[in-house]
Amino acid sequence: MGSPASKQHVAFVAFPFGSHPGAIFPVARAVAAAAPSAVVSFLGTVRALASLPPADDTPNLRFVAVADGVPDGSPPPREVLELIGLFLEATPGNLKEGMAAAVAGASGAPVSCVVSDAFVWMSGEVAEEMRVPWVPLCPGGTAALSAHLHTDLLRRKLGVGDQAIAGREDELLDFIPGLSVHRVRDLPEGVVAGPLDSPFSVLLHRMAERLPKAAAIAFNTIPGLEPAIEESFATDGVLKALDTLLRGEEGKRLRARAAELKVIANRAVAPGGTSTKNFASLLDFLLPEIKLNS
């Protein structure tokens, strides 16, 4: 049995609001199941961790609570945006404390890789300080991801504010990879219009600025489905497509929405298909020294 220092230790960090914890938890659980000799820590607030199912079948997966930013003795705000604001104010300090707790709970096994919800871009700074790779997960649509990654370009090209884009709502965004059939009106709120200075809009902008510094990015797609985005990401040398990443329900939704994707999707999720192969690529990246379960 190896010493704690020799153990591979992957720390997952959840954005502890809405459906976000549940979106990345299956990935953490699958990594733990595939590599039982590794340590997998899942960091989130107490409330977020309580929303997740138990992981009794993966004893090497541990929950680690991080501070939510709510002052001790004070009731939590009712508004979600206020809760998000308090959490963000507590970062990255709460994440650093969480990483220390994860190491202590793993008998001193140091964190060897940080995987986070892309919204928690501060995890990248923590990983950089720890001198370990950071891999953000982007379980949402790639069109929105491309829009956020090109926020500065969109603002230079279109201007900002409702008045700046008035009369241009139907213009095609054919200068952004993957958005050639999308229009200005389709852009997520906070990119060029809406509350640009809101905490959430600022969070997404900072996320986009930080993502190019990641070791790799896992996002939700099927190889060949969105060639323009895939080519752009490959050319930029920034992102690594790991297709649907256990997002079985998302795959089902795509097949129901577009019948022509049926063959592609079935091949992707079949044994030996691209989903299986690319999840194996993710495991190889996160746990290069571990012999994985087949």
Backbone bond lengths (Angstrom), bond angles and torsions (degrees), N, CA, C in turn:
res aa  C-N    CA-C-N  psi(-1)  N-CA   C-N-CA  omega(-1)  CA-C   N-CA-C  phi
1 M - - - 1.474 - - 1.521 109.44 -
2 G 1.336 117.61 129.57 1.447 121.66 -175.82 1.516 112.93 -73.27
3 S 1.316 115.75 161.30 1.450 120.72 177.03 1.518 109.48 -73.18
4 P 1.365 118.14 158.91 1.462 120.13 178.11 1.516 113.51 -53.44
5 A 1.330 116.10 -36.86 1.463 119.58 -177.66 1.522 112.29 -65.44
6 S 1.354 116.33 -24.43 1.455 119.69 -178.33 1.524 113.26 -89.58
7 K 1.318 117.93 -8.49 1.459 121.30 -178.89 1.521 111.22 -74.01
8 Q 1.332 116.29 142.29 1.458 120.88 171.84 1.527 108.20 -79.86
9 H 1.309 116.67 135.07 1.473 121.37 -174.16 1.535 108.42 -136.35
10 V 1.306 116.17 109.66 1.459 121.65 179.24 1.526 108.60 -102.79
11 A 1.315 116.69 126.12 1.464 122.03 179.19 1.526 109.42 -107.37
12 F 1.325 116.40 118.65 1.464 122.72 174.94 1.523 108.83 -94.52
13 V 1.330 116.38 139.12 1.461 121.55 179.22 1.517 108.57 -123.03
14 A 1.327 116.29 121.81 1.461 121.24 -178.65 1.519 110.88 -93.08
15 F 1.340 116.02 148.25 1.466 120.56 164.32 1.523 104.07 -84.44
16 P 1.331 118.01 110.64 1.462 120.59 -162.32 1.528 115.67 -82.08
17 F 1.322 117.46 43.93 1.457 119.99 -178.40 1.524 110.47 -140.95
18 G 1.322 115.02 149.20 1.457 121.07 177.01 1.517 112.00 59.74
19 S 1.315 115.54 -138.10 1.463 121.24 -177.39 1.526 112.66 -88.57
20 H 1.319 117.16 0.66 1.465 120.18 -173.75 1.532 113.94 -60.41
21 P 1.347 120.00 -46.64 1.470 117.47 179.91 1.530 112.30 -59.24
22 G 1.324 116.09 -41.56 1.451 120.11 -179.65 1.509 113.94 -68.65
23 A 1.338 117.27 -19.80 1.460 120.48 -179.73 1.523 112.57 -77.09
24 I 1.329 117.35 -33.12 1.465 118.81 -178.16 1.528 112.62 -102.65
25 F 1.328 117.22 -14.09 1.467 119.19 179.96 1.529 112.44 -60.26
26 P 1.346 119.98 -41.71 1.479 118.39 178.12 1.524 113.45 -59.81
27 V 1.331 117.06 -31.39 1.464 119.84 177.91 1.530 109.64 -68.15
28 A 1.338 116.63 -45.26 1.460 120.13 178.61 1.521 110.67 -61.48
29 R 1.313 116.19 -41.11 1.466 121.07 -179.18 1.527 110.68 -65.54
30 A 1.323 116.54 -40.58 1.463 120.40 179.62 1.524 111.26 -67.36
31 V 1.344 116.80 -39.34 1.464 120.36 177.01 1.526 109.84 -62.14
32 A 1.334 116.74 -43.63 1.463 120.50 179.52 1.519 111.48 -63.30
33 A 1.328 116.70 -39.96 1.461 120.10 -179.89 1.522 111.64 -69.05
34 A 1.321 116.46 -35.48 1.465 120.48 -178.30 1.516 112.47 -76.99
35 A 1.329 116.94 -22.24 1.468 120.88 -177.19 1.525 109.71 -132.44
36 P 1.329 118.02 72.51 1.468 120.47 -174.81 1.523 114.25 -64.42
37 S 1.327 118.19 -17.99 1.470 119.83 178.36 1.521 112.27 -85.28
38 A 1.328 116.72 -8.79 1.466 121.05 178.19 1.517 110.14 -90.86
39 V 1.316 114.91 162.90 1.459 121.28 173.78 1.519 108.21 -102.56
40 V 1.318 116.96 131.63 1.459 121.73 177.34 1.530 107.52 -124.16
41 S 1.312 116.42 117.99 1.463 122.01 177.54 1.514 109.29 -106.94
42 F 1.324 116.03 139.76 1.463 121.14 -179.86 1.516 107.92 -120.84
43 L 1.349 115.74 110.45 1.456 121.53 -175.87 1.517 111.48 -96.37
44 G 1.323 115.35 133.51 1.460 121.36 176.64 1.519 109.53 -168.54
45 T 1.306 116.30 169.62 1.465 119.22 176.70 1.526 109.28 -70.31
46 V 1.320 115.80 162.90 1.465 120.69 -179.77 1.524 110.44 -56.61
47 R 1.318 116.71 -43.14 1.466 119.88 -179.23 1.525 111.13 -64.94
48 A 1.330 117.12 -41.56 1.463 120.17 -179.80 1.523 111.19 -65.79
49 L 1.323 116.93 -42.66 1.463 120.26 -179.08 1.525 111.27 -65.69
50 A 1.338 116.34 -34.16 1.465 119.89 179.77 1.524 112.14 -67.86
51 S 1.333 117.06 -19.92 1.461 120.71 -178.93 1.523 113.00 -82.60
52 L 1.330 116.72 -7.92 1.461 120.81 -174.91 1.524 111.26 -95.21
53 P 1.326 117.68 153.27 1.466 120.35 176.64 1.512 110.25 -71.20
54 P 1.328 117.23 158.24 1.469 119.40 177.51 1.523 110.84 -65.83
55 A 1.306 115.37 156.93 1.464 120.69 -179.91 1.522 109.47 -121.46
56 D 1.333 115.76 48.88 1.465 120.52 -175.95 1.526 112.64 -63.70
57 D 1.341 116.21 -25.38 1.461 119.24 -177.71 1.522 112.59 -82.45
58 T 1.327 116.96 -3.80 1.471 121.03 177.99 1.535 108.06 -129.60
59 P 1.335 117.21 80.60 1.468 120.28 -175.59 1.517 113.92 -64.25
60 N 1.321 117.39 -16.75 1.465 119.39 178.26 1.515 112.49 -85.48
61 L 1.341 117.62 1.91 1.469 122.18 175.59 1.525 108.67 -99.65
62 R 1.317 115.96 121.94 1.464 121.07 -176.48 1.526 110.42 -120.78
63 F 1.329 115.76 138.37 1.458 121.54 173.79 1.528 108.78 -86.03
64 V 1.325 116.05 136.43 1.465 121.86 178.06 1.525 107.94 -128.99
65 A 1.322 116.78 118.22 1.462 121.17 -178.50 1.523 110.50 -80.21
66 V 1.334 115.36 139.57 1.467 121.53 174.44 1.529 108.22 -121.13
67 A 1.315 115.37 156.16 1.458 120.44 -177.96 1.523 110.84 -64.96
68 D 1.335 115.79 140.52 1.468 120.87 -179.94 1.509 113.19 -93.34
69 G 1.338 117.33 -4.25 1.457 120.66 178.31 1.506 114.48 89.36
70 V 1.332 118.00 -7.54 1.468 120.54 178.37 1.522 107.90 -74.77
71 P 1.344 118.39 126.48 1.463 120.33 -178.77 1.522 111.73 -56.72
72 D 1.316 116.32 142.57 1.463 121.16 179.02 1.530 110.70 -57.29
73 G 1.302 115.13 134.23 1.456 120.37 177.75 1.516 114.50 83.69
74 S 1.320 117.64 -4.82 1.462 121.18 -179.69 1.527 109.89 -101.18
75 P 1.326 117.09 142.10 1.473 119.01 175.94 1.523 109.63 -70.33
76 P 1.317 117.53 145.03 1.467 119.26 179.44 1.518 110.93 -67.72
77 P 1.318 118.61 143.86 1.467 121.09 177.47 1.536 110.48 -60.13
78 R 1.304 115.31 154.15 1.461 119.76 178.61 1.521 111.70 -81.14
79 E 1.314 116.45 -30.36 1.451 120.58 -177.94 1.529 111.13 -78.97
80 V 1.331 115.70 130.10 1.461 120.55 -178.32 1.528 111.17 -61.98
81 L 1.333 116.85 -39.97 1.465 119.23 -178.70 1.528 111.26 -62.08
82 E 1.331 116.67 -33.62 1.458 119.58 176.74 1.525 110.21 -67.69
83 L 1.330 116.00 -40.67 1.460 120.18 178.10 1.529 110.77 -62.86
84 I 1.327 115.47 -42.18 1.462 119.78 178.47 1.528 110.01 -62.38
85 G 1.336 115.70 -43.07 1.459 119.67 179.32 1.519 112.46 -59.91
86 L 1.332 116.96 -43.03 1.462 120.27 179.24 1.527 110.99 -65.45
87 F 1.324 116.41 -40.49 1.464 119.78 178.62 1.524 110.82 -62.37
88 L 1.322 116.02 -44.23 1.463 119.77 -178.86 1.525 111.31 -65.69
89 E 1.321 116.61 -35.32 1.460 119.46 177.32 1.529 111.30 -64.43
90 A 1.331 115.78 -29.61 1.461 120.33 -178.46 1.520 112.87 -80.84
91 T 1.339 116.47 -13.96 1.466 119.32 179.94 1.533 109.96 -91.77
92 P 1.329 118.35 151.35 1.463 126.98 3.31 1.521 114.68 -89.23
93 G 1.348 117.11 4.34 1.460 119.69 -177.11 1.522 112.81 -56.67
94 N 1.340 116.36 -43.54 1.460 118.25 -178.90 1.529 111.55 -67.30
95 L 1.330 117.04 -31.17 1.463 119.81 178.31 1.529 110.86 -70.10
96 K 1.326 116.51 -39.84 1.465 119.47 177.63 1.525 110.77 -63.05
97 E 1.345 115.78 -41.51 1.462 119.30 177.19 1.523 110.47 -64.41
98 G 1.339 115.90 -38.85 1.454 119.75 178.70 1.523 112.10 -64.55
99 M 1.333 117.10 -39.61 1.459 120.35 178.22 1.529 110.27 -64.06
100 A 1.327 116.60 -41.00 1.465 120.02 178.22 1.518 110.44 -63.22
101 A 1.339 116.95 -40.60 1.463 120.52 178.30 1.526 111.02 -66.48
102 A 1.340 116.30 -36.44 1.464 120.16 178.55 1.522 110.61 -63.92
103 V 1.330 117.00 -42.15 1.455 121.45 179.06 1.526 110.03 -64.75
104 A 1.327 116.80 -44.33 1.463 120.53 179.43 1.523 110.94 -62.42
105 G 1.341 116.49 -40.42 1.455 120.40 179.99 1.509 113.34 -70.77
106 A 1.327 117.31 -16.27 1.456 122.80 178.56 1.521 111.01 -102.69
107 S 1.328 116.05 27.07 1.473 121.95 178.21 1.520 112.76 57.39
108 G 1.341 115.11 32.28 1.459 119.52 175.90 1.506 115.48 92.46
109 A 1.323 118.16 1.26 1.467 120.12 178.47 1.520 109.39 -66.35
110 P 1.329 118.59 116.78 1.463 120.35 -176.42 1.521 111.55 -70.32
111 V 1.308 115.86 150.28 1.461 120.56 176.85 1.519 108.72 -67.65
112 S 1.342 116.01 130.00 1.464 120.70 -178.51 1.516 112.55 -106.11
113 C 1.346 117.27 -13.47 1.460 121.15 178.60 1.518 108.43 -161.06
114 V 1.320 116.85 141.11 1.465 122.47 177.53 1.528 108.85 -112.53
115 V 1.310 116.27 125.15 1.464 122.82 176.53 1.521 106.90 -118.42
116 S 1.318 116.69 125.59 1.459 118.10 -176.49 1.516 111.57 -135.90
117 D 1.311 115.22 158.30 1.453 120.19 163.74 1.522 106.32 -57.78
118 A 1.327 116.39 135.95 1.464 119.38 -176.57 1.519 112.32 -58.50
119 F 1.343 117.29 -28.12 1.465 119.61 179.03 1.529 111.35 -60.13
120 V 1.331 116.60 -31.64 1.471 119.59 -179.42 1.527 107.72 -89.46
121 W 1.329 115.64 64.29 1.461 121.46 -175.88 1.526 111.91 -64.42
122 M 1.349 116.86 -20.64 1.454 120.07 178.62 1.520 112.25 -64.00
123 S 1.342 115.65 -18.84 1.462 119.38 175.49 1.521 110.72 -60.53
124 G 1.322 116.25 -30.35 1.461 120.07 177.42 1.506 111.89 -63.81
125 E 1.338 116.58 -39.25 1.465 119.92 178.32 1.520 110.43 -67.16
126 V 1.349 115.57 -39.85 1.466 119.71 179.14 1.528 109.68 -64.43
127 A 1.339 116.48 -43.88 1.462 120.56 179.03 1.529 111.03 -62.54
128 E 1.333 115.56 -38.71 1.468 119.58 179.54 1.521 110.71 -63.09
129 E 1.333 116.51 -41.92 1.457 119.79 177.75 1.525 111.27 -63.67
130 M 1.345 115.86 -33.80 1.459 121.12 -179.48 1.536 111.54 -83.03
131 R 1.349 115.97 -7.98 1.462 122.67 -179.57 1.530 111.54 60.81
132 V 1.330 114.58 44.88 1.467 120.75 176.29 1.521 108.08 -129.65
133 P 1.344 118.50 159.04 1.469 120.60 -179.87 1.519 112.30 -66.33
134 W 1.322 114.62 150.47 1.472 122.22 173.81 1.518 108.38 -119.35
135 V 1.331 115.56 126.47 1.461 121.71 179.18 1.533 108.35 -123.69
136 P 1.333 118.30 103.42 1.459 120.37 176.22 1.526 111.33 -79.23
137 L 1.324 115.64 144.74 1.461 122.70 175.51 1.523 109.19 -104.48
138 C 1.333 116.03 131.99 1.464 122.38 178.75 1.525 108.65 -121.41
139 P 1.342 118.14 84.18 1.460 120.19 -175.03 1.518 114.23 -75.69
140 G 1.322 117.91 -10.02 1.466 120.81 -179.73 1.521 112.20 -79.04
141 G 1.317 115.90 -170.84 1.458 121.21 -178.28 1.512 112.89 -70.52
142 T 1.328 116.06 148.17 1.461 120.37 -178.57 1.524 112.45 -74.45
143 A 1.341 117.49 -24.17 1.465 119.30 178.48 1.523 110.35 -64.28
144 A 1.329 116.61 -45.99 1.467 120.37 177.66 1.523 110.46 -63.73
145 L 1.332 116.34 -39.71 1.467 119.83 178.26 1.517 110.77 -60.36
146 S 1.336 116.84 -45.16 1.465 120.43 179.20 1.519 111.08 -62.64
147 A 1.335 116.91 -39.43 1.470 120.45 178.73 1.522 110.53 -61.71
148 H 1.332 116.98 -45.74 1.461 119.97 -178.90 1.528 111.50 -67.00
149 L 1.324 116.67 -37.41 1.469 119.31 179.35 1.527 111.84 -66.75
150 H 1.326 116.77 -22.96 1.464 120.93 -178.79 1.535 111.76 -111.09
151 T 1.328 116.57 26.33 1.462 120.66 -178.19 1.525 111.83 -56.37
152 D 1.321 117.38 -46.96 1.469 119.66 -177.45 1.522 111.55 -63.23
153 L 1.334 116.93 -41.25 1.464 120.49 177.87 1.519 110.75 -64.02
154 L 1.313 117.12 -43.27 1.461 121.04 179.85 1.524 110.58 -62.27
155 R 1.317 117.35 -40.06 1.462 120.40 -179.68 1.518 111.27 -68.98
156 R 1.324 117.35 -37.15 1.467 119.39 177.25 1.529 110.79 -67.98
157 K 1.313 116.44 -38.61 1.461 121.23 -175.04 1.522 112.07 -77.14
158 L 1.322 116.87 -39.64 1.461 121.34 -172.64 1.519 113.89 -105.11
159 G 1.317 116.57 -21.18 1.453 118.86 -170.81 1.515 109.40 88.61
160 V 1.307 116.62 -179.72 1.463 121.06 -179.51 1.520 110.27 -130.04
161 G 1.306 114.73 150.63 1.457 120.17 178.55 1.521 111.89 98.80
162 D 1.310 115.21 154.28 1.466 120.91 -178.42 1.523 111.95 -60.36
163 Q 1.333 117.58 -36.26 1.461 120.28 -179.29 1.524 111.61 -69.77
164 A 1.327 117.03 -33.43 1.464 120.30 -177.88 1.522 111.73 -66.22
165 I 1.332 116.82 -34.26 1.469 118.94 -177.12 1.525 112.52 -100.68
166 A 1.323 116.94 3.41 1.476 119.94 178.92 1.528 109.42 -58.56
167 G 1.327 116.76 128.10 1.449 122.43 -179.11 1.510 113.90 86.62
168 R 1.329 116.91 -5.97 1.465 120.81 -178.99 1.533 111.50 -114.69
169 E 1.314 115.39 11.26 1.459 118.91 -173.67 1.526 113.86 -59.68
170 D 1.336 117.21 -28.23 1.466 120.81 -176.56 1.523 113.35 -96.19
171 E 1.331 118.17 5.28 1.459 119.78 177.55 1.528 110.60 -69.15
172 L 1.319 115.81 138.56 1.458 120.63 178.87 1.526 111.35 -75.27
173 L 1.312 115.21 147.22 1.465 121.36 179.82 1.526 109.66 -97.97
174 D 1.327 116.42 51.54 1.461 120.73 -173.94 1.525 113.01 -75.76
175 F 1.310 118.26 0.70 1.464 121.03 176.93 1.534 111.56 -97.25
176 I 1.347 116.40 2.42 1.458 121.50 177.98 1.528 108.39 -114.15
177 P 1.328 118.73 127.11 1.476 120.59 -179.57 1.523 112.14 -54.83
178 G 1.326 115.08 127.94 1.451 120.42 177.01 1.504 115.60 83.86
179 L 1.338 117.66 -3.14 1.465 120.57 -177.52 1.524 112.29 -115.42
180 S 1.323 117.83 20.25 1.464 120.60 -174.41 1.522 113.14 -64.46
181 V 1.336 117.59 -24.28 1.467 119.69 178.93 1.527 111.33 -102.70
182 H 1.316 116.16 4.47 1.466 120.58 178.14 1.522 108.91 -97.45
183 R 1.318 114.70 154.51 1.464 121.59 -178.55 1.526 110.06 -113.74
184 V 1.317 114.78 168.38 1.461 120.15 -178.98 1.523 110.51 -55.55
185 R 1.322 116.77 -39.44 1.453 120.57 -178.10 1.536 112.41 -64.86
186 D 1.346 116.91 -17.60 1.458 120.62 -177.86 1.520 113.56 -85.10
187 L 1.325 117.44 -9.35 1.459 119.98 -176.97 1.530 111.38 -64.23
188 P 1.329 117.14 144.14 1.460 119.76 176.93 1.526 111.39 -59.26
189 E 1.301 115.41 146.49 1.466 120.14 178.37 1.523 109.91 -60.17
190 G 1.315 115.90 136.83 1.454 120.56 178.35 1.511 114.10 97.47
191 V 1.344 117.65 -5.84 1.466 119.52 177.46 1.523 109.93 -81.61
192 V 1.332 117.87 -57.18 1.468 120.70 176.30 1.519 112.25 -124.15
193 A 1.309 117.70 -15.87 1.467 121.36 -178.96 1.518 108.82 -139.39
194 G 1.321 115.31 169.52 1.453 119.26 -177.45 1.519 111.03 86.24
195 P 1.320 117.24 -162.57 1.474 121.72 -177.06 1.519 111.98 -75.84
196 L 1.327 116.64 82.70 1.462 120.79 -175.78 1.523 112.97 -64.60
197 D 1.320 116.91 -28.35 1.460 120.37 -176.12 1.528 113.09 -99.71
198 S 1.326 117.36 8.13 1.459 119.32 178.80 1.531 109.07 -67.08
199 P 1.336 117.50 153.49 1.465 119.49 -179.67 1.526 112.58 -54.94
200 F 1.336 117.26 -36.33 1.455 119.60 -177.72 1.527 111.38 -72.13
201 S 1.347 117.05 -40.57 1.465 119.57 177.53 1.513 111.22 -64.11
202 V 1.324 116.59 -40.59 1.465 121.08 177.85 1.522 110.07 -64.36
203 L 1.346 116.27 -39.91 1.458 120.76 178.33 1.528 110.92 -57.77
204 L 1.332 117.00 -46.76 1.455 120.81 -178.10 1.531 111.84 -68.21
205 H 1.323 116.53 -35.70 1.463 119.84 177.61 1.526 110.71 -66.06
206 R 1.312 115.93 -43.96 1.473 119.62 178.28 1.528 110.42 -64.94
207 M 1.333 116.07 -36.36 1.466 120.20 176.21 1.525 110.49 -57.84
208 A 1.341 115.46 -47.48 1.464 120.10 -178.81 1.524 111.41 -62.42
209 E 1.315 116.93 -35.86 1.462 120.51 178.79 1.532 111.68 -68.95
210 R 1.334 115.92 -31.34 1.464 120.08 -175.67 1.529 112.50 -86.01
211 L 1.328 118.70 -29.93 1.458 121.79 -173.72 1.535 114.39 -55.05
212 P 1.337 119.32 -38.57 1.473 117.81 179.31 1.517 114.50 -61.75
213 K 1.318 117.78 -14.08 1.460 120.55 179.87 1.522 112.31 -90.15
214 A 1.340 116.90 -2.51 1.457 120.71 -178.38 1.525 111.27 -70.86
215 A 1.326 115.69 152.99 1.466 120.29 175.83 1.518 110.64 -68.13
216 A 1.322 116.82 -35.23 1.460 124.07 176.20 1.515 106.58 -164.26
217 I 1.304 116.27 159.17 1.465 120.75 177.08 1.517 108.38 -128.36
218 A 1.311 115.86 128.94 1.461 121.11 176.26 1.519 108.00 -97.51
219 F 1.331 116.43 123.46 1.457 118.68 178.70 1.515 110.36 -133.79
220 N 1.310 115.57 167.52 1.453 122.73 -166.90 1.522 111.85 -94.49
221 T 1.334 116.43 102.07 1.459 119.73 177.61 1.515 109.27 -158.35
222 I 1.310 116.22 177.28 1.461 123.44 173.36 1.521 106.23 -120.12
223 P 1.324 118.32 127.19 1.463 119.86 -178.49 1.522 112.02 -51.99
224 G 1.331 115.02 130.76 1.455 120.80 -179.79 1.504 114.42 91.87
225 L 1.327 116.96 -12.68 1.466 120.13 -178.56 1.520 111.64 -74.96
226 E 1.319 116.71 -38.78 1.466 121.76 -176.60 1.537 108.63 -129.43
227 P 1.325 117.46 71.65 1.468 120.72 -173.13 1.521 113.81 -61.03
228 A 1.338 117.70 -34.28 1.466 119.36 -178.52 1.525 110.67 -63.89
229 I 1.331 116.49 -43.47 1.457 119.91 179.71 1.520 110.13 -68.84
230 E 1.330 116.77 -43.70 1.463 120.14 -179.91 1.525 110.84 -59.95
231 E 1.338 116.50 -44.00 1.464 120.26 -179.49 1.520 111.04 -64.29
232 S 1.338 115.98 -41.07 1.460 119.80 179.65 1.518 110.87 -62.93
233 F 1.325 116.29 -45.89 1.458 119.90 -178.58 1.522 110.83 -65.08
234 A 1.335 116.40 -40.02 1.461 119.80 179.31 1.519 110.76 -66.46
235 T 1.339 116.25 -39.97 1.462 120.43 179.69 1.521 110.91 -65.72
236 D 1.330 115.66 -40.06 1.459 119.51 179.55 1.529 111.63 -68.86
237 G 1.328 116.09 -19.10 1.457 119.34 -178.06 1.504 112.41 66.99
238 V 1.337 117.29 27.91 1.449 121.37 -173.16 1.516 112.14 -108.41
239 L 1.322 117.01 -46.88 1.449 120.26 -168.59 1.520 112.35 -110.10
240 K 1.295 115.46 149.11 1.457 121.64 177.01 1.520 107.76 -120.40
241 A 1.326 117.24 113.53 1.466 120.83 -178.00 1.510 109.71 -75.62
242 L 1.309 116.40 124.22 1.459 121.95 179.38 1.522 109.61 -119.42
243 D 1.276 117.04 31.79 1.466 129.97 -172.75 1.506 112.94 25.14
244 T 1.297 119.01 -147.09 1.452 120.61 -155.87 1.519 116.73 -66.20
245 L 1.321 119.50 -8.35 1.464 123.04 169.77 1.524 114.04 43.23
246 L 1.300 115.04 61.78 1.453 121.74 176.27 1.510 113.89 65.82
247 R 1.329 117.18 13.98 1.465 120.19 -179.43 1.522 108.66 -88.65
248 G 1.326 116.02 62.36 1.451 120.13 -176.38 1.511 113.19 -58.03
249 E 1.308 116.68 -41.79 1.463 119.83 -179.37 1.522 110.90 -64.72
250 E 1.336 116.06 -35.85 1.459 119.13 177.42 1.521 110.06 -66.21
251 G 1.341 116.34 -39.80 1.452 119.22 176.93 1.519 111.37 -61.17
252 K 1.339 116.91 -41.24 1.466 120.58 178.11 1.528 111.03 -62.63
253 R 1.332 115.89 -40.37 1.464 119.12 -179.12 1.519 110.77 -63.98
254 L 1.351 115.00 -41.43 1.459 118.50 179.23 1.519 111.36 -63.48
255 R 1.332 117.32 -41.50 1.455 119.58 -178.93 1.516 111.50 -66.43
256 A 1.345 116.37 -35.80 1.462 119.27 178.90 1.520 111.08 -70.23
257 R 1.322 116.62 -34.55 1.468 120.57 -176.47 1.522 111.47 -75.20
258 A 1.313 117.49 -32.90 1.464 119.49 -176.10 1.518 109.29 -138.05
259 A 1.324 116.22 106.49 1.456 120.83 -175.52 1.518 111.98 -61.82
260 E 1.325 116.25 -30.24 1.458 118.65 -177.43 1.522 112.85 -68.31
261 L 1.348 117.89 -13.17 1.456 120.70 178.49 1.522 112.19 -86.23
262 K 1.337 116.65 -1.43 1.453 119.39 -171.84 1.525 112.42 -59.67
263 V 1.320 115.87 -47.58 1.457 119.14 -177.99 1.517 110.73 -63.07
264 I 1.336 115.63 -45.21 1.469 119.88 -179.60 1.518 110.81 -61.08
265 A 1.315 115.65 -46.21 1.463 119.50 -176.49 1.523 111.15 -66.81
266 N 1.332 117.06 -42.53 1.459 120.08 179.66 1.526 111.16 -61.86
267 R 1.327 116.71 -41.06 1.462 119.44 177.53 1.525 110.76 -64.67
268 A 1.320 116.21 -37.16 1.469 120.05 -176.85 1.513 111.91 -65.83
269 V 1.350 116.99 -39.86 1.464 119.20 -174.44 1.517 112.90 -94.29
270 A 1.326 118.06 -4.84 1.459 120.98 179.21 1.524 110.10 -71.14
271 P 1.337 117.12 157.53 1.472 119.46 174.78 1.527 110.51 -54.52
272 G 1.316 116.08 129.40 1.450 120.75 -177.31 1.506 113.84 81.14
273 G 1.356 117.14 0.91 1.458 120.94 179.84 1.510 111.72 -78.16
274 T 1.321 115.47 -178.35 1.463 119.50 -173.23 1.518 112.92 -67.41
275 S 1.333 118.90 -32.76 1.462 119.94 178.05 1.517 110.71 -62.06
276 T 1.341 115.36 -46.68 1.456 119.70 179.41 1.522 111.27 -62.63
277 K 1.332 116.27 -46.27 1.459 120.44 -177.89 1.521 111.42 -64.56
278 N 1.327 117.39 -39.94 1.453 119.37 -175.87 1.518 111.90 -77.07
279 F 1.345 117.23 -29.55 1.463 118.07 172.68 1.523 109.35 -66.33
280 A 1.333 116.25 -37.94 1.468 119.55 175.13 1.522 110.79 -61.21
281 S 1.345 116.84 -36.34 1.471 120.30 177.04 1.517 110.94 -63.75
282 L 1.336 116.02 -39.26 1.462 119.96 177.80 1.525 110.02 -62.42
283 L 1.323 116.84 -45.49 1.456 120.34 179.75 1.522 111.04 -61.44
284 D 1.329 116.31 -43.35 1.464 119.71 179.26 1.523 111.12 -60.94
285 F 1.334 116.27 -35.39 1.460 120.15 -179.51 1.527 110.64 -71.85
286 L 1.335 116.58 -43.78 1.464 120.41 -176.26 1.518 112.05 -74.60
287 L 1.338 116.31 -36.18 1.452 121.05 -172.38 1.536 110.04 -129.25
288 P 1.309 118.04 68.27 1.466 120.78 -172.82 1.517 114.38 -65.87
289 E 1.321 117.54 -21.04 1.470 119.91 -175.11 1.514 113.47 -105.93
290 I 1.333 116.17 9.38 1.467 120.35 -175.52 1.512 110.59 -105.80
291 K 1.326 116.77 137.09 1.459 121.29 170.99 1.519 107.68 -83.12
292 L 1.325 116.56 119.17 1.456 121.34 -170.54 1.517 111.44 -92.67
293 N 1.348 114.05 152.92 1.457 119.50 172.79 1.503 109.85 -69.09
294 S 1.288 119.66 139.69 1.467 122.43 178.15 1.508 110.23 -83.94
